[in-house]
Every structure is written in C-alpha cells, then in structure tokens.
Amino acid sequence: MKKLHIIILMLLLFTLCAASIGVSGEVIDRIQERGYVVIGTSADQPPLTMKAKDGDLFGLDVDLSNIVARAMGVKLEMQVMPFAQLLPALESGKIDMIISGMTMRPERNLKVAFVGPYFITGKGILTKIDNLEKTKSISTLNSPDMTIAALKNSTSQQFIEQRIPKAKLSTFSSLDSGVQALIRDEAVALIADYHSCAVYALLYEEKGLVAGAAQFTFEALGIALPPNDLLLTNWVHNLLVNLQGSGDLNKLIERWFKDPSWLELLP
C-alpha cells in the first residue's frame, strides 16, 4: 500500500510539472487550431531576411519560415518589426517564434527557448574606404573620438559595449538606418554580422563603403521559441535535424550566399 501511495504521488508530481512547463503542446495546438503560424522577423538583415522593391519578404530566414509552415500543414503569417521588439513580442505571445538572424545568446536563452544553429556567422565591420586605417583593429576603434553604429538590442551592440567600451555607441532600430548614418559620416563604422556587412558594401560601393576582411566573433543563429512548449521545441528541432541531414538546409544557404542575383530585387 505504501508503494502504491508513492507511485500515485510521483504520477501526480509529474502531471503538475508537465503542466507547468507546457509538455501538453499548448502553443503548437493553438497554431494548428487557427490554421497559421506567426513568425517574427526584422526584414532588414540581408540575405537572411529583407524586403524586395515590391514589398515582398525574401531571404534565407523567409525560406526557412515557409518550410516550417508547410511542415506543420498551416499557412504562414510573418510579422515584421524592429529587431529590438522581437523577443518581447515572443514573450508576450504576440508571435509564435522568431526567425530573424538571432544569435543564441545565454542571456536570451534564460527567457526563451532556442533551436539551432541553422547558420554560423560572426561580427564584422562596415566602414568607408577613407576610414580603413583608423578602423583596422579593435584597439584603434576603442577611442572616445570614434562613433560606432549598431542595431539596437543586438549582439553587435553588446560587442561594442564589451570590447570597444571607450567608443561612442550609436544604436538604430534597423541596419539600414545605421548604414545611412555611416554614409552621412555620422559614424566611422558599423558593427554587424559579417554577411550583412559584405552585402551592404556591395550595395553602396559607389558611396565608398567596404567590409572588413575578418570576423571578430563566433555567432550561432537559431530559431527562438516560447519557453513553455516542449512539443513545439522538439518538433522544430527534429525539422531542423532533417533539413540538415538531407542537405536541403545547405542548399538554401548556398542559394543566398553564393548566387548574388537577388541583389537586383532590393530597393
């Protein structure tokens, strides 16, 4: 009888714990019941997520979002918002997940779940060719005379605050706004993911913009998910494993990083 009581108690505790951490699949059930998944993105991190001249979203992250929706058997609704608003939107339930070039940082992982990485990058530098000499290293950038631009609430902002603390930090709600500030000489450099720096250097070559040759950091990009649905996290993990194992994910990456023809679609 005593053993039976212990077993019943253990089952009760398991049920309570399961309910508290969302084993039931509350979020994924909601997605399937309403027939669409809401994925948040900033739409200004080429070639991951961006807007075409006609306003359509495209890029690696958009392709990945479409794959998620098709695999779930639901429609896709993408919510575009400034990068800094993505995590709060996920935490409040406004969106179901984030696919927007987001680095899987420990401090972010304290509040939301991550699956990945689906792409590896690193911090790079974008500057004008006339400023190459004074932006050639972290030590030359680390001066009160230097104004450095970054995306607000990004790992690039954290990088500047931690590695280049003496420089003046100027944050922007979008990468393009930071690039325009660089073009207007309101900043001497912009720190962003290496691939974005390379793209903007190509787009604004006539403005004298160039990307640094080296990556400063290791950045593992992942899909951010609500912390209270283990079923959704497991489902996305298994989907990503299959995409990686089949080689389909690598094909997507090659499409966006080896074929520059999509540049013609940008405004």
Beta strands, then each sheet from edge to edge (+ up, - down):
strand 1: 36-41
strand 2: 44-45
strand 3: 49-51
strand 4: 57-58
strand 5: 75-80
strand 6: 97-103
strand 7: 113-121
strand 8: 123-128
strand 9: 147-151
strand 10: 168-172
strand 11: 189-193
strand 12: 209-211
strand 13: 219-225
sheet 1: 5+ 1+ 6+ 13- 7+
sheet 2: 2+ 3- 4+
sheet 3: 10+ 9+ 11+ 8- 12+
end
